[in-house]
Amino acid sequence: MKLCYQSVLLSLFIITTTVFISGCQSSKNVAPESLALLNQAPFKTLEVESQSEIFVLDEQIIKSLEKYFKKDAPPELKHAELIMQFLLENGDASLSYMSDANLTASQTYQNLNANCLSLSILSYSLSEFLNLGAEFQKVHVPEYWASSRGYNFLSGHVNVKIHEDRSRYFTKKVLHTAPKTLTIDFDPNSRRQAFKTTPISKDRVTAMFYNNKGALNMVENRHDLAFSYFRAAIEMDNYYSSAWANLAILYRIAGQYNTAERLYDQAIVLDPDNNTAKGNLALLYELTDRRKQAEDIRASLHQIRRNNPYYILTVGHEAMAQGSFTKAIKHYRNALKINNRLHEGHFALAKAYYSLGNLKLTRLHMKRALALAEFEHNQKQYKGKLEWLDAVAKN
């Protein structure tokens, strides 16, 4: 699976922490005392990108686009299709979405090696240039984690729905026909499975952008900058649960456990289904000698997640990190019982068997991982490992 936006919700499965990005508008209220904490923080507030800076197309890009499209021409979806095809063909399919590639629209256009959130932001800005209507959609994918720099990152996904804005260009005589629409989704797995979607606002997507950058700065120990991005996310969208939860992690890292707990509680009030915030709260309970409360949360989360193969893989990764290779293999096999087409599961098994010195099974599962991998960067990785194994066997 290759997803759009990730964040660092330090949620404890066994011993490690997780980071997260996502959430929908809530009818719950934000406590005034929670907002007041932003002005009482032990961190400096630094300048971050404005919303307009995130979405603007610079003059060079506009000049390039105007060679092919007239800015004031009637909107046509075929123009959007041409540009999106350009993005898909010229972007780097080997991009790792756990990279620091949270870029503005202009940066993404110049680079194209950006995460899916950034590509969706660019698609939205290009649609506006083409006088097309556009809206972001949250895609309700299963919880999916990846590990980086000692953290578990919980990823989410968004796409963009583009439609003709006939109100400005068409007469009333044709308004009875349904306008054409086009969904731009940079994850083929999401396109195939047709997950449920929910419209989200431009402000929510901006908050996601800030939250991503805050998470990545946090794991790099740039705490003032991390705080500044989390604060910007909350100020952009008070109801974005994930930003509150990640801000709580930052306070927990700073040793301010009471404030961290208040922030976790706020995150959960805004989104009762924010399971990663609950997992991180369990870690805080354990750190403050409330083990029974921590165990209760973890038991509840395990029941919710036990049929999610990605969760089981993450538990296996924790066992690997502890040197419990046989235990890890058990978890990886259980994950593949739920979905035997997960290339990540076979790769994990290959690493576990290699740790036990079983090169035959290492090679077997590496070949299966290669056969199932959809993206170029995974294929290159697995081919390289297989070539290395062949070289080892010859020696």
C-alpha positions in Angstrom: 0.0 0.0 0.0 1.2 3.5 -0.9 -0.6 6.3 0.9 -1.0 10.0 0.7 -0.2 11.7 4.0 1.5 10.4 7.1 2.1 11.7 10.6 3.9 10.7 13.7 1.4 9.6 16.3 3.6 8.1 19.0 1.3 5.2 19.8 2.6 2.3 21.8 2.0 -1.2 20.6 4.7 -2.8 22.6 7.5 -0.4 23.2 7.6 2.2 20.4 5.8 5.3 19.4 3.6 6.1 16.4 2.8 9.4 14.6 -0.4 10.2 12.6 -2.3 12.5 10.2 -6.0 12.5 9.4 -9.5 13.2 10.7 -12.8 14.7 9.8 -14.8 17.7 11.0 -16.3 17.1 14.4 -19.4 18.5 16.0 -17.6 18.4 19.4 -16.2 21.6 20.8 -12.7 22.6 21.4 -12.2 23.5 25.0 -11.0 27.1 25.4 -8.4 26.0 27.9 -6.9 23.7 25.2 -6.6 26.6 22.8 -5.1 28.7 25.6 -2.3 26.2 25.9 -0.9 27.3 22.6 0.0 30.7 24.2 1.5 29.0 27.2 3.9 26.7 25.5 7.6 26.1 26.4 8.4 26.4 22.7 9.1 29.3 20.4 6.7 30.0 17.6 8.5 30.3 14.3 7.2 31.4 10.9 5.8 28.7 8.6 4.3 28.7 5.1 1.0 30.5 4.7 -1.9 28.7 3.1 -1.6 30.9 0.0 2.1 30.0 -0.2 1.2 26.3 0.0 -1.3 26.5 -2.9 0.1 29.2 -5.2 1.6 28.5 -8.6 4.6 30.7 -9.2 5.0 32.9 -12.3 7.3 30.5 -14.1 4.8 27.7 -13.8 1.9 29.9 -15.0 3.9 31.0 -18.0 4.6 27.4 -18.9 1.0 26.5 -18.5 -0.2 29.4 -20.6 1.7 28.1 -23.6 -0.7 25.2 -23.7 -3.9 26.4 -22.0 -5.7 29.8 -22.1 -6.3 30.9 -18.5 -9.8 32.3 -19.3 -10.9 29.5 -21.6 -14.0 27.4 -20.8 -13.1 24.6 -18.4 -12.6 21.2 -20.0 -11.8 18.0 -18.1 -9.6 16.8 -20.9 -7.1 19.6 -19.9 -7.0 18.2 -16.4 -6.5 14.7 -17.7 -3.5 15.9 -19.8 -1.9 17.6 -16.8 -2.6 14.6 -14.5 -1.1 12.3 -17.0 2.0 14.5 -17.1 2.2 14.2 -13.3 1.9 10.5 -13.3 4.4 9.9 -16.1 7.0 12.4 -14.9 6.8 11.7 -11.2 9.2 9.2 -9.6 7.2 6.0 -9.0 10.0 4.9 -6.6 9.1 7.8 -4.2 8.9 6.7 -0.6 5.9 8.4 1.0 7.7 8.3 4.3 10.2 10.8 3.0 10.3 14.5 3.9 8.6 15.3 0.6 5.9 17.6 2.0 6.1 20.3 -0.6 4.0 23.3 -1.7 2.2 23.2 -5.1 5.0 25.1 -6.8 7.7 23.0 -5.3 5.8 19.9 -6.3 5.4 21.0 -9.9 9.2 21.6 -10.1 10.1 18.4 -8.4 7.2 15.9 -8.8 8.9 13.7 -6.2 6.5 14.6 -3.5 4.2 12.7 -1.2 0.6 12.2 -2.3 -0.7 15.0 -0.2 1.5 17.4 -2.0 0.6 16.0 -5.4 -3.1 16.4 -4.5 -2.4 20.0 -3.5 -0.8 20.6 -6.8 -3.7 19.0 -8.6 -6.1 21.3 -6.8 -4.1 24.4 -7.7 -3.8 23.3 -11.4 -7.5 22.7 -11.5 -8.2 26.2 -10.3 -5.8 27.5 -13.0 -7.9 25.6 -15.5 -11.1 27.2 -14.1 -12.3 23.8 -13.0 -14.0 23.1 -9.7 -12.1 20.9 -7.3 -12.6 19.4 -3.8 -10.4 17.2 -1.6 -11.6 13.9 -0.4 -10.5 11.8 2.6 -10.2 8.2 1.5 -11.2 5.8 4.3 -8.3 3.2 3.9 -7.4 0.7 6.6 -4.9 1.8 9.3 -1.4 1.4 7.8 1.9 1.9 9.5 5.5 2.3 8.4 8.6 2.6 10.5 11.2 5.3 10.2 13.8 6.7 12.6 12.5 4.7 15.6 8.9 5.8 15.1 5.8 4.1 13.7 4.1 6.4 11.2 0.4 5.9 10.6 -0.5 6.9 7.1 -3.7 8.2 5.6 -4.9 9.0 2.1 -6.6 11.9 0.2 -7.5 12.4 -3.4 -9.0 15.2 -5.5 -12.4 15.3 -7.3 -12.4 17.7 -10.2 -15.6 18.8 -12.0 -16.7 21.3 -14.6 -17.8 24.7 -13.1 -20.5 25.4 -15.5 -22.0 28.4 -13.6 -19.4 30.7 -15.1 -19.2 29.3 -18.7 -22.4 27.6 -19.7 -25.8 28.9 -20.4 -28.8 27.8 -18.4 -30.0 25.8 -21.4 -27.4 23.1 -20.7 -27.4 23.1 -16.9 -29.8 20.2 -16.8 -27.1 17.8 -17.9 -24.8 16.4 -15.3 -21.3 18.0 -15.2 -18.5 15.6 -15.9 -16.2 14.7 -13.0 -12.7 13.3 -12.7 -11.1 11.8 -9.6 -7.3 12.2 -9.3 -5.9 9.6 -7.0 -2.2 8.8 -6.9 -2.5 5.5 -5.2 -3.5 2.6 -7.6 -4.5 0.5 -4.7 -7.0 3.1 -3.6 -8.3 3.4 -7.2 -8.8 -0.3 -7.5 -10.6 -0.9 -4.2 -12.9 2.1 -4.4 -12.8 2.9 -0.7 -15.4 5.2 0.8 -14.6 8.9 0.6 -15.6 12.0 2.6 -15.2 15.6 1.3 -12.8 17.7 3.3 -12.0 21.3 3.2 -9.0 23.2 1.9 -8.4 24.3 5.5 -8.3 20.6 6.6 -5.8 19.7 3.9 -3.7 22.7 4.9 -3.8 21.5 8.5 -2.7 18.1 7.3 0.3 19.7 5.5 1.3 21.5 8.7 0.8 18.4 10.7 3.0 16.3 8.5 5.8 18.9 8.6 5.4 19.2 12.4 5.7 15.4 12.8 8.8 15.2 10.7 10.4 18.1 12.5 9.5 16.5 15.8 11.3 13.2 15.1 14.3 15.3 14.0 14.3 17.0 17.4 13.5 20.4 16.0 10.9 21.0 18.7 10.3 24.7 18.2 9.6 24.2 14.5 7.5 21.2 15.2 5.4 23.2 17.7 5.0 26.0 15.2 3.6 23.6 12.6 1.3 21.9 15.0 0.1 25.3 16.2 -0.5 26.4 12.6 -2.5 23.2 12.0 -4.7 23.8 15.0 -5.2 27.5 14.2 -6.1 26.6 10.6 -8.6 23.8 11.7 -9.4 23.7 15.4 -11.2 20.4 14.9 -8.3 18.4 13.4 -7.8 15.7 16.0 -4.5 14.5 14.7 -2.7 17.8 15.2 -3.8 17.9 18.9 -2.6 14.4 19.3 0.8 15.1 17.8 1.1 18.2 19.9 0.5 16.0 22.9 3.4 13.8 21.9 5.7 16.9 21.7 4.7 17.8 25.3 5.2 14.3 26.4 8.7 14.3 24.9 9.3 17.6 26.8 8.3 15.8 30.1 5.1 17.9 30.5 2.8 14.9 31.2 -0.2 16.8 32.6 -0.5 19.1 29.6 0.1 16.1 27.2 -2.8 14.2 28.8 -5.1 17.2 28.4 -4.1 17.4 24.7 -4.7 13.7 24.2 -8.1 14.0 25.8 -8.9 16.9 23.5 -7.9 14.9 20.4 -10.1 12.0 21.5 -13.1 14.3 22.2 -12.8 15.7 18.7 -12.4 12.2 17.1 -13.5 9.3 19.3 -12.2 6.9 16.6 -8.6 8.3 16.8 -7.2 5.0 17.9 -3.6 6.2 17.6 -4.2 9.0 20.1 -5.7 6.4 22.4 -2.6 4.2 22.0 -0.3 7.2 22.8 -2.5 8.0 25.8 -1.9 4.4 27.0 1.9 5.1 26.8 1.4 8.2 28.9 -0.6 6.2 31.5 2.3 3.7 31.6 4.8 6.4 32.1 2.8 7.8 35.0 2.3 4.4 36.7 -1.3 3.8 35.6 -0.6 0.4 34.1 -4.2 -0.9 34.5 -5.6 2.0 32.5 -2.9 1.5 29.8 -3.6 -2.2 29.6 -7.3 -1.6 29.2 -6.8 0.8 26.3 -4.4 -1.6 24.6 -6.7 -4.6 25.0 -9.5 -2.6 23.5 -7.4 -1.4 20.5 -6.2 -5.0 19.9 -9.8 -6.1 19.5 -10.4 -3.4 17.0 -7.2 -4.0 15.0 -6.7 -7.8 15.3 -8.1 -8.4 11.7 -5.9 -5.6 10.2 -2.9 -7.3 8.7 -0.9 -4.0 8.8 -1.3 -3.8 12.5 -0.2 -7.4 12.9 2.9 -6.7 10.7 3.7 -3.7 13.0 3.5 -6.0 16.1 5.9 -8.3 14.3 8.3 -5.5 13.6 8.3 -4.7 17.4 9.2 -8.4 18.0 12.0 -8.1 15.5 13.3 -5.0 17.2 13.5 -6.9 20.4 15.4 -9.8 18.8 12.4 -12.2 19.1 12.7 -13.5 15.5 10.6 -16.6 16.0 7.8 -14.6 17.6 8.0 -12.1 14.7 7.7 -14.9 12.1 4.5 -16.0 13.9 3.0 -12.5 13.6 4.1 -12.1 10.0 2.5 -15.4 9.0 -0.7 -14.4 10.8 -0.8 -11.2 8.8 -0.4 -13.1 5.6 -3.2 -15.4 6.6 -5.5 -12.4 6.4 -4.0 -11.1 3.2 -1.3 -13.2 1.5 -0.7 -10.6 -1.2 1.1 -8.2 1.0 4.6 -7.8 -0.4 5.6 -6.1 2.9 4.6 -9.3 4.8 6.8 -11.5 2.6 9.7 -9.0 2.8 9.3 -9.0 6.6 9.4 -12.8 6.7 12.5 -12.8 4.5 14.3 -10.5 7.0 13.2 -12.6 9.9 14.4 -15.9 8.3 17.6 -14.3 7.4 18.1 -13.3 11.0 17.7 -17.0 11.9 20.2 -18.0 9.1 17.6 -19.7 6.9 18.7 -18.5 3.5 16.3 -20.9 1.6 13.2 -19.4 3.2 14.8 -15.9 3.0 15.1 -16.2 -0.8 11.6 -17.8 -1.2 9.8 -14.9 0.5 12.0 -12.3 -1.1 10.9 -13.7 -4.5 7.3 -13.6 -3.4 7.7 -10.0 -2.3 9.2 -9.1 -5.7 6.3 -10.8 -7.5 3.7 -8.9 -5.5 5.4 -5.4 -5.5 3.6 -2.8 -7.5 6.0 0.1 -7.2 9.4 0.5 -8.8 11.2 1.4 -5.6 10.0 -1.8 -3.9 10.9 -3.9 -7.0 14.4 -2.4 -7.1 14.9 -3.0 -3.4 13.8 -6.7 -3.7 15.8 -7.3 -6.8 18.9 -5.9 -5.1 18.4 -8.1 -2.1 18.0 -11.2 -4.3 21.1 -10.4 -6.3 23.0 -10.0 -3.0 21.7 -13.4 -1.8 22.8 -15.0 -5.0 26.3 -13.6 -4.6 26.4 -14.8 -1.0 25.3 -18.3 -2.1 28.1 -18.4 -4.8 30.7 -17.6 -2.1 
